[in-house]
Structure formats: C-alpha cells, structure tokens
C-alpha cells in the first residue's frame, strides 16, 4: 500500500505531493532522497531510515512513491510507470511546466488512479471518459465559471465491461472483414505453351 506520491523536478523541487492514506508522509523524505541521489545513482527501490521509496525518472521528472510497510516493488514501479504514461498522454508530453500548468487535472487523475494506496483505474481510455483531457475551451470555461473540475458526472461505459479498453454493448453501423487472398502457382511451360510439370 502506497502512502504518498511525489513528483520531483530535476532541480530537486517538489512539484506535486499526493497523500494517499490517513498517515501523512513528511516532505523531508524528498530532501533525504534528493541528497542521496546527488551523491550517487540510486536504484529504483530504496530503503530510507523510515520509509521504502520507489522511484522512476521520465523527462527530467522523478516519480517518487513512499510506504512504511514492505510491499511488492514491481507493483509500485509499474504503477508509477502507468502514472507517467497517462500524464504524458493526457498533457501531450511530460515536463515541469505542463505539470504545473495542469496540476488540477494531475490531482484528479491521481484521485481516480489510486484509492487508499492501492492502484484502481490505470487504463487511459477509461480515465479519458471520467476526466476530460485539458484543452483551451475547458481552461477558459474554468476561469470564467470558477469550476476547475473536469470530472464527468456519469460513470464510463467501460467500467462494467470485462474488457476495460472497450465500451460495453458497442454497436457499429457496418461490420466488415477484409481478407487478402494471395495465390501462388509453380509451373514449367515449354515454348509451345504446354505445361510440362
């Protein structure tokens, strides 16, 4: 169970902090992590004096997750990787400015992706139905109306589906199958155009 996620810039600044459980993780863990990372190249899983840290780096941003209990490191690293992929897809890239400009959407995505420290919804297609990706119109409307939320009021259709990336009971106007048929024939022909073999 993850207790906290930090997004740390390549200068060591904590850009985003998301507490996931009732137990608050102090930001001083990021300072300890940054001091260790300057002195040497760190492995993806680190045991600090008080926490276990899991980290991946993407485009100059370090995704750092903390927990006080032992857990499967691959689950934490895979979740951090999915978070980085979803943010990159949603924001059209991944850099410090994009995260700062869209921090509300990043928080909303993290709220939907993890529940009480356990990964919940990491499929980008389902998340896109739940939270609208940022665009100019939504930014202008949020400034004018004061409503900064992009969260949908309805559940996405894929939540009830056994295949999360496909909407349930989807019907198409045309059902087509294309088949390429390739025929090959080997023959020996005499000069009088009679088949010999």
N, C-alpha and C positions, 0 to 999 in steps of 0.2 A: 504494500500500500504506500503510494507516494504521499508525502505530506506537503510539498511545496515545489513549485516550478519557478525558476528564474531565467530571464533572458538577459545575458550579459554581453555588452558590446566588446569589440576588440581592444578598447581602451580601459576596460575594467568597470565601466559604468553599468549599474543595474537598470536596464531599460524597463523591465516589467517583472512584477512579482505576483504570483498567484498562489495564495494559501488554499490548500485543498481539504484540510481537515480542521477539526477544532483545536488541534495542537499547533500553535504558531511557531514557525521556524524563524529565528532571528536572522537579519540580513548580514550579520557579522560572519556567517558561514561563507558568504560570497567573497568577503575580504580575505578570509583564510584560503579559499580556493584560488583567488587571483594571485596571492603571494606564492602559493605552491606552483602555479602554472608559469609564473615568470622564471622561477629558478630551474625548472626542468619540464620536459614534455610529459604530460600526465596521461595515464591510461584511461579508458572510458569509465572504469569503476574505481572509486577512490574511497578509502576508509579514513574519515577525519576523526578527531578525538571524540566527537559527539554524534556524528551522522555518517550515513553512507551516501556518497554522491555519485550520480550518474551523469555523464556529460557527452554531448556530441557537438561538433562545430560545423556550421554551414555559413558560407558567405560572410565571414567575419563576426558571426554571432554565435555565442556559446549557449546552448540549451542545457540548463543545469537542473536536475531533479534531486530532491533530498528526502531521505527517510531515516528514521531511527531504528527500524527493525530490519532484519535481513529479509531479502526478497529475491526473486529470480531476476538477475541483472538483465537478461535478454528481454524480458517484458518491459522493463523501464527504458532500455535503449531503443527498442522497437517503437514504443510509444513516443519517445522524443523524436525519433525519425519521422513518424507519421505526422506529428505536430509541425515539424519543419516543412514537410511536403505539402500539407494542407495550407499552411500560411503562404508558402511560395506560390501555390496555385491560386489562392484567393486574392493575394495582393499583387500578383503579376510580377513576382520577383521577391527577393528577400534581402533587405538591407536595413540599416538602422533607421533611416528617415521614413521608410514605408511603415515600419512597425510603430514609430512614434506618431505618424500621421493617422494611423488606423488602429490605435490602441483599444478603442471601444469594441471594434469587430474582433480583435485578437482575444480580448477578455470573453466576449460572447462565445467565440469558438471554443475556448478552453472550458467554459462552463458546460457546453454541450458534449465535449470530447471526453471529459473525465468527471466521475461522480464519487465524491468522498474518497478520493485517492485511487480509484480503480478505473481503468480505461472503459469507456462506454461506447461512443459512436465515433469511429475514425474514418468512415467511408466518405470521401469528398462529395459524392452525388447526394447522399442523404443530408449532409451538412448544408449543401447549397439550397436544398428545399427548406431547411429550417432557418437559415440565416442568409439573407440576400448578400451577395458579394458587393463590395463598395463600388460606387460609380458617382459621376458628377451630380446627377439628379438627386440621389439619396443624400449626398453631402449637403446640397443646397436646401433640401427639404428639412433636414435635421437642424440646420442653422435657423431657418425661418420658423419652424414649428416648435423647436426646442426638444423634439423627440429624437434622441440619438440611437434608439434601438432599431436593429434590422431583423429582429427575431420574428418569425412568422407566427400567426395565431393558430394555425392548424398543423396537425402532425403530417409529415410527409407520407406519401403513399407507399414508399418502400419499407417503412418500419414494420408492416405486417407481412411483408414478403419473405420467403425463405432465401431469396437471392437478394442481398442488400443493394446491389447496384442497379437492379431492375424494378421498375414500378409494378405493383400487383395489378392483374387484370388489364394489362395494356393491350389495346387492340389497334391494329394497323389497317388502313384502307386497302392496301394491296399486300398480299403475301406472295413473294416471288422467290424463286430459286434459280440461280444462273449456273449452268453447267457448261464447262468447256470440254468438248469431245475431241480428242486427238487420235487419229487413226494412223497406223504405220504399216507399211507393206514392204516386204523384201521380195524382189523378183529379178530374175535374169532373163533378158529378152534378146533374141537373135536380131540380126539386121533386117530380117523379113517380118519383124514384129510378131513373132510367135514366141510364146512363153516356153522356155526351156526348163526352168525349175521354179 
